[in-house]
Amino acid sequence: MAGAIHEAAVEYGVSEAWLRKIAFCESRYLPWVTSRGGHAGLYQYAAGTWRWMSRQAGYAGADPYDPWAAAMVTGWALRHGFAGHWACR
């Protein structure tokens, strides 16, 4: 998972510390968790948000529980101004 976060930071030119901070706050680095509200994975995506963002980032069909895909989609999201999606910024 650390490698995925690092690669997402490099790929999208965003802070690795920022990606780590969000992952810790959202899931405590546990990519298999689902919240009571149904948010999934390392970065706790709602199903519709994941479908849209993963498609935009080039990861359509990927699973939000896949830490590599989640880190890359989140890197894309931060790079493109969607940081407001997470309360933990």
ZIJO-V193829 format. One record per pair of residues at least 6 apart in sequence whose ideal C-beta (glycine too) atoms are under 8 Angstrom apart, sorted by the first residue. I is the first residue (numbers start at 1). J is the second residue. Records with the same first field share a line. If there is no record, write none. Layout:
I = J + J
//
This chain:
1 = 23 + 29 + 31 + 42 + 67 + 71
4 = 67 + 68 + 70 + 71 + 72
5 = 16 + 19 + 20 + 23 + 71
6 = 16
7 = 68 + 71 + 72
8 = 14 + 19 + 71 + 72 + 74 + 75
9 = 15 + 16 + 18 + 19 + 75
11 = 72 + 75
12 = 72 + 75 + 76 + 78 + 79
13 = 79
14 = 75 + 78 + 79
18 = 78 + 89
19 = 71 + 74 + 75 + 78
21 = 88
22 = 43 + 74 + 86 + 88 + 89
23 = 29 + 42 + 43 + 71 + 74
24 = 88
25 = 86 + 87 + 88
26 = 39 + 42 + 43 + 44 + 86 + 88
27 = 33 + 41 + 42 + 43 + 44
29 = 42
30 = 42
31 = 41 + 42 + 65 + 66 + 67 + 70
32 = 41 + 65
33 = 40 + 41 + 44
34 = 40
35 = 44
37 = 46
38 = 46 + 47
39 = 45 + 46
40 = 47 + 50 + 64 + 65
41 = 50 + 63 + 64 + 65 + 66 + 67 + 70
42 = 64 + 65 + 67 + 70 + 71 + 74
43 = 64 + 70 + 71 + 73 + 74 + 86
44 = 86
45 = 53 + 64 + 70 + 73
49 = 85
50 = 64 + 73
51 = 60
53 = 73 + 76 + 77 + 82
54 = 60 + 61 + 62 + 64 + 69 + 73
56 = 76 + 80
57 = 72 + 73 + 75 + 76 + 77
58 = 76
59 = 69 + 72 + 73
62 = 69 + 73
63 = 69
64 = 70
77 = 83 + 85
83 = 89
//
